[in-house]
Amino acid sequence: MRAVAAIGALPAAGRFMWQVIADTVDAPSWIRALSPFAHLAAVPATAPDWAAASVMAGIAAAGVVAGIIGYRRRDLCA
């Protein structure tokens, strides 16, 4: 069960670390743009970017729906 949490957190943590490392080494802007966190505003220092936040929430909702559908279709008779 612990592996599930680690594997589930890996994409978010990895993309966050991608942005931090890209900022640290002063990588080109196109490399920084690969992280989804680069498209969100640094709240509360600036006003929220509602469009980017809505797109990310929509992608997350689509992933949840796909996961639920896959979960219901799993084969329990192995």
Backbone bond lengths (Angstrom), bond angles and torsions (degrees), N, CA, C in turn:
res aa  C-N    CA-C-N  psi(-1)  N-CA   C-N-CA  omega(-1)  CA-C   N-CA-C  phi
1 M - - - 1.447 - - 1.531 111.46 -
2 R 1.310 118.27 -32.97 1.459 119.71 -179.83 1.525 111.30 -66.80
3 A 1.312 116.61 -31.43 1.464 120.41 179.78 1.524 110.59 -66.25
4 V 1.315 117.33 -33.61 1.468 120.70 -179.74 1.526 110.20 -62.81
5 A 1.305 117.61 -43.80 1.464 120.63 179.56 1.527 110.73 -65.73
6 A 1.311 116.78 -40.73 1.464 119.93 179.54 1.526 111.35 -66.15
7 I 1.304 116.91 -43.72 1.467 120.90 179.69 1.521 110.27 -67.59
8 G 1.317 117.18 -37.39 1.459 120.70 178.53 1.518 113.16 -68.06
9 A 1.310 117.36 -32.78 1.465 121.42 -179.51 1.522 112.48 -84.00
10 L 1.319 117.64 -15.50 1.459 121.35 -175.23 1.530 114.09 -58.77
11 P 1.337 121.13 -46.27 1.466 119.11 -179.78 1.530 113.52 -61.18
12 A 1.308 117.09 -44.59 1.468 119.88 -179.17 1.528 110.54 -67.82
13 A 1.307 117.01 -45.50 1.460 120.13 -179.80 1.530 110.97 -66.03
14 G 1.319 116.45 -39.44 1.457 120.51 179.55 1.514 112.30 -64.73
15 R 1.332 117.32 -43.00 1.462 120.16 179.06 1.520 111.01 -67.81
16 F 1.325 117.17 -36.16 1.460 119.89 176.97 1.526 110.22 -65.16
17 M 1.333 116.12 -44.53 1.462 119.75 178.85 1.528 111.17 -64.88
18 W 1.351 116.83 -35.00 1.468 121.10 176.25 1.524 109.63 -56.15
19 Q 1.330 116.28 -46.37 1.463 120.53 -178.86 1.532 111.02 -66.58
20 V 1.311 117.01 -43.36 1.465 120.38 -178.98 1.528 110.54 -63.14
21 I 1.321 117.12 -45.16 1.466 120.19 -179.70 1.527 110.56 -67.24
22 A 1.334 117.35 -40.90 1.467 120.23 179.07 1.530 110.88 -62.00
23 D 1.313 117.60 -39.36 1.470 120.74 177.37 1.531 110.99 -68.93
24 T 1.317 116.23 -36.97 1.462 120.60 -177.67 1.524 111.80 -66.78
25 V 1.330 117.11 -42.78 1.464 120.38 -176.80 1.522 112.15 -91.89
26 D 1.340 116.92 6.75 1.459 123.18 179.76 1.532 111.49 55.65
27 A 1.332 114.52 51.40 1.466 121.58 179.73 1.529 110.45 -69.74
28 P 1.324 117.21 159.78 1.468 119.85 177.74 1.532 111.61 -59.89
29 S 1.320 115.88 157.08 1.467 120.23 -175.13 1.516 112.51 -63.20
30 W 1.328 119.14 -31.54 1.465 119.88 -178.97 1.528 111.14 -68.26
31 I 1.336 117.41 -28.26 1.463 120.35 176.79 1.523 109.40 -74.12
32 R 1.323 117.47 -40.71 1.468 120.69 176.81 1.524 110.97 -62.28
33 A 1.331 116.79 -34.28 1.463 121.33 -177.02 1.523 112.65 -69.56
34 L 1.331 119.07 -12.17 1.461 121.47 178.55 1.526 112.27 -70.69
35 S 1.312 117.14 -20.73 1.453 121.17 178.26 1.525 109.77 -86.74
36 P 1.331 117.96 131.08 1.466 118.82 177.90 1.526 112.43 -64.69
37 F 1.317 117.58 -23.81 1.455 120.45 -179.80 1.526 111.93 -70.54
38 A 1.324 117.33 -19.06 1.459 121.03 178.10 1.529 111.86 -69.90
39 H 1.313 117.26 -18.07 1.460 121.39 -176.72 1.524 112.86 -97.09
40 L 1.312 116.89 1.02 1.459 120.98 177.96 1.528 109.50 -102.86
41 A 1.302 115.87 148.34 1.470 120.71 179.81 1.527 109.83 -73.21
42 A 1.327 115.91 151.37 1.462 121.63 178.87 1.526 108.84 -82.48
43 V 1.311 116.07 74.15 1.463 122.00 -178.28 1.517 108.11 -73.06
44 P 1.301 123.35 139.14 1.450 130.58 6.74 1.521 114.02 -92.76
45 A 1.336 118.94 7.47 1.465 120.39 -179.04 1.530 112.00 -65.92
46 T 1.325 116.76 -31.41 1.461 121.86 177.95 1.522 109.03 -131.54
47 A 1.304 116.19 170.14 1.471 120.04 178.25 1.534 109.35 -70.17
48 P 1.332 117.34 146.51 1.462 120.32 -179.68 1.534 111.22 -63.71
49 D 1.324 115.41 145.62 1.460 121.61 173.43 1.529 106.19 -93.64
50 W 1.319 115.92 92.83 1.460 121.01 -173.09 1.519 112.45 -64.65
51 A 1.318 118.29 -34.01 1.469 120.57 -179.86 1.535 110.24 -64.95
52 A 1.325 117.27 -47.95 1.469 120.60 -179.96 1.531 110.72 -65.47
53 A 1.316 117.01 -40.42 1.463 120.13 178.62 1.521 111.25 -64.69
54 S 1.328 117.26 -37.58 1.466 121.08 178.83 1.522 111.25 -67.43
55 V 1.322 116.79 -40.54 1.469 119.81 178.29 1.522 110.00 -63.73
56 M 1.320 117.32 -44.79 1.469 119.30 179.44 1.527 111.50 -65.14
57 A 1.328 117.64 -37.91 1.467 120.25 177.21 1.522 110.40 -66.17
58 G 1.325 117.45 -37.95 1.464 120.86 177.71 1.517 112.02 -65.23
59 I 1.328 117.02 -40.77 1.467 120.59 177.16 1.526 110.04 -64.43
60 A 1.323 116.34 -40.89 1.471 119.95 177.97 1.521 110.89 -64.43
61 A 1.321 117.85 -41.34 1.468 121.31 178.91 1.528 110.56 -64.01
62 A 1.331 117.11 -40.60 1.469 120.28 177.69 1.530 110.45 -63.79
63 G 1.324 117.11 -38.26 1.457 120.52 176.56 1.520 112.38 -65.14
64 V 1.329 116.62 -38.26 1.465 120.58 177.58 1.526 110.20 -64.47
65 V 1.323 116.25 -44.56 1.470 120.07 179.39 1.524 110.21 -62.39
66 A 1.337 117.35 -44.72 1.468 120.50 178.21 1.521 110.96 -61.80
67 G 1.325 117.37 -39.12 1.456 120.85 178.01 1.523 112.64 -65.51
68 I 1.318 116.72 -41.30 1.472 120.49 178.57 1.514 110.54 -64.16
69 I 1.337 116.41 -43.43 1.468 119.73 178.89 1.521 110.10 -63.09
70 G 1.323 117.96 -44.35 1.459 120.97 178.08 1.513 112.09 -64.25
71 Y 1.308 117.04 -36.91 1.468 121.35 179.49 1.524 110.91 -65.56
72 R 1.314 116.36 -41.34 1.474 119.60 -179.14 1.516 112.21 -71.85
73 R 1.342 117.32 -24.17 1.465 120.56 -176.92 1.522 112.80 -93.32
74 R 1.314 118.06 3.33 1.465 120.19 -177.17 1.522 111.16 -65.48
75 D 1.298 115.44 153.99 1.465 122.07 -177.80 1.530 108.41 -97.20
76 L 1.318 115.99 112.80 1.459 119.96 -178.79 1.517 112.94 -92.17
77 C 1.313 117.81 -10.31 1.465 121.78 -179.58 1.516 109.40 -98.27
78 A 1.302 116.38 79.62 1.472 119.33 -177.87 1.490 111.40 -100.09
